[in-house]
Amino acid sequence: MNPEKLPDSFKPVTIEGGYENLQSKVDIPAAAIRDGIETKVILDIFVDSLSTVANINVVRYSRPSVINAIVDAIKETNFHAATLDGKSVNSIKRIPIGLHSKVVGETTPIPAETRFE
C-alpha cells in the first residue's frame, strides 16, 4: 500500500510518551560525552499488531558509537501498533533521533522534527 494513498481510517504507530520519552532513555557512552557529540540517526522500527518491536533497521547514522545506546532505548520504549479500520496492524515507523552532548557532559535532545539531509 502506497503511504500517499492510505485510507483515512489508518492511524500510524505511536510512541508512548512521544519522541521526548524515547530520547530521554538514550544512555550515551561516556567516551562520546567526553568528546562532545552531535549525532543524527534514522531508524525504521517494525511494530507488529501486538505493539511489539519486531525489528529495528538503522537507515542512517553519523556516529557508530551511539547506535547501541539508541537501539537499547527503543527496546525500552512502549509503542502502540498502527490501526486500520480500528484493527491493529503491522507497520513501520521511521524515527529520526538527534542528540547533542556538550563536552561538560550535559546531553540535550535535538527536536524530533529536525530534518536530516
DOFI-117986 format. One record per residue (C-alpha): residue in three letters; residue number from 1; x, y, z. Coordinates in Angstrom, 1 decimal, always signed. Layout:
! DOFI-117986
REC    r    k      px      py      pz
REC  ALA  NUM       X       Y       Z
...
//
This chain:
! DOFI-117986
REC    r    k      px      py      pz
REC  MET    1    +0.0    +0.0    +0.0
REC  ASN    2    +1.4    +3.4    -1.0
REC  PRO    3    +1.8    +5.7    +2.0
REC  GLU    4    +0.5    +8.6    +0.0
REC  LYS    5    -2.8    +6.7    -0.6
REC  LEU    6    -3.5    +5.3    +2.8
REC  PRO    7    -7.2    +5.4    +3.8
REC  ASP    8    -8.4    +8.0    +6.3
REC  SER    9    -9.0    +5.1    +8.8
REC  PHE   10    -5.2    +4.4    +9.0
REC  LYS   11    -3.6    +5.6   +12.2
REC  PRO   12    +0.2    +5.2   +12.3
REC  VAL   13    +2.4    +3.7   +15.0
REC  THR   14    +2.8    +6.0   +18.0
REC  ILE   15    +5.5    +6.2   +20.7
REC  GLU   16    +4.2    +6.1   +24.3
REC  GLY   17    +5.3    +9.4   +25.8
REC  GLY   18    +6.4   +10.8   +22.4
REC  TYR   19    +9.8   +11.4   +20.9
REC  GLU   20   +10.9   +13.1   +24.1
REC  ASN   21   +10.3   +10.0   +26.1
REC  LEU   22   +12.3    +7.9   +23.7
REC  GLN   23   +15.2   +10.4   +23.5
REC  SER   24   +15.3   +10.6   +27.3
REC  LYS   25   +16.1    +6.9   +27.5
REC  VAL   26   +19.3    +7.1   +25.4
REC  ASP   27   +22.3    +6.4   +27.6
REC  ILE   28   +25.1    +7.9   +25.6
REC  PRO   29   +28.5    +6.2   +26.2
REC  ALA   30   +30.9    +8.1   +28.5
REC  ALA   31   +33.5    +8.5   +25.7
REC  ALA   32   +31.1   +10.1   +23.4
REC  ILE   33   +30.1   +12.6   +26.1
REC  ARG   34   +33.7   +13.3   +26.9
REC  ASP   35   +34.4   +14.0   +23.2
REC  GLY   36   +31.2   +16.1   +22.8
REC  ILE   37   +29.0   +14.7   +20.1
REC  GLU   38   +26.3   +15.7   +17.7
REC  THR   39   +24.7   +12.7   +16.1
REC  LYS   40   +21.8   +12.0   +13.8
REC  VAL   41   +20.3    +8.6   +13.4
REC  ILE   42   +17.3    +7.5   +11.3
REC  LEU   43   +15.7    +4.1   +12.1
REC  ASP   44   +12.8    +2.1   +10.7
REC  ILE   45   +11.0    +0.4   +13.5
REC  PHE   46    +8.8    -2.5   +12.6
REC  VAL   47    +5.9    -2.7   +15.1
REC  ASP   48    +3.6    -5.7   +14.9
REC  SER   49    -0.1    -5.7   +15.5
REC  LEU   50    +0.6    -6.6   +19.2
REC  SER   51    +2.6    -3.4   +19.6
REC  THR   52    +5.8    -5.4   +19.9
REC  VAL   53    +9.0    -4.0   +18.2
REC  ALA   54    +9.8    -6.9   +15.9
REC  ASN   55   +12.7    -5.4   +14.0
REC  ILE   56   +14.9    -2.3   +14.1
REC  ASN   57   +16.7    -1.2   +10.9
REC  VAL   58   +19.3    +1.6   +11.1
REC  VAL   59   +18.8    +3.6    +8.0
REC  ARG   60   +21.3    +6.4    +8.5
REC  TYR   61   +23.8    +7.4   +11.3
REC  SER   62   +26.7    +9.7   +11.8
REC  ARG   63   +28.2    +8.3   +15.0
REC  PRO   64   +28.5    +4.5   +15.2
REC  SER   65   +29.4    +4.7   +18.9
REC  VAL   66   +25.9    +5.6   +19.9
REC  ILE   67   +23.9    +3.2   +17.8
REC  ASN   68   +23.7    +0.5   +20.5
REC  ALA   69   +22.5    +3.1   +23.1
REC  ILE   70   +19.7    +4.3   +20.7
REC  VAL   71   +18.7    +0.7   +19.9
REC  ASP   72   +18.6    -0.1   +23.6
REC  ALA   73   +16.4    +2.9   +24.2
REC  ILE   74   +14.0    +1.8   +21.5
REC  LYS   75   +13.8    -1.6   +23.2
REC  GLU   76   +12.9    +0.0   +26.5
REC  THR   77   +10.1    +2.2   +24.9
REC  ASN   78    +6.5    +1.2   +24.5
REC  PHE   79    +4.9    +1.6   +21.1
REC  HIS   80    +1.3    +1.4   +20.1
REC  ALA   81    +0.5    -0.5   +16.9
REC  ALA   82    -0.9    +1.2   +13.9
REC  THR   83    -4.5    +0.7   +13.2
REC  LEU   84    -6.6    +0.3   +10.0
REC  ASP   85   -10.3    +0.4   +10.3
REC  GLY   86   -10.0    +0.2   +14.0
REC  LYS   87    -7.9    -3.0   +14.0
REC  SER   88    -4.3    -3.2   +15.0
REC  VAL   89    -2.0    -3.9   +12.0
REC  ASN   90    +1.8    -4.4   +11.4
REC  SER   91    +3.5    -1.3   +10.3
REC  ILE   92    +6.8    +0.5   +10.1
REC  LYS   93    +7.6    +3.9   +11.7
REC  ARG   94   +10.6    +5.9   +10.6
REC  ILE   95   +12.1    +7.6   +13.6
REC  PRO   96   +14.7   +10.4   +13.4
REC  ILE   97   +16.8   +10.8   +16.6
REC  GLY   98   +19.2   +13.6   +17.1
REC  LEU   99   +21.4   +14.1   +20.2
REC  HIS  100   +23.9   +16.8   +21.1
REC  SER  101   +26.2   +16.4   +24.0
REC  LYS  102   +28.3   +19.2   +25.4
REC  VAL  103   +31.9   +18.4   +26.5
REC  VAL  104   +30.8   +19.1   +30.1
REC  GLY  105   +28.5   +16.1   +29.8
REC  GLU  106   +25.1   +17.6   +29.5
REC  THR  107   +23.0   +15.9   +26.9
REC  THR  108   +20.1   +17.6   +25.2
REC  PRO  109   +17.8   +16.2   +22.5
REC  ILE  110   +17.6   +17.8   +19.1
REC  PRO  111   +13.9   +18.2   +18.3
REC  ALA  112   +12.4   +15.1   +16.5
REC  GLU  113   +11.2   +17.4   +13.8
REC  THR  114   +14.8   +18.1   +12.7
REC  ARG  115   +15.2   +17.0    +9.1
REC  PHE  116   +18.4   +15.2    +8.3
REC  GLU  117   +19.7   +15.9    +4.8
//
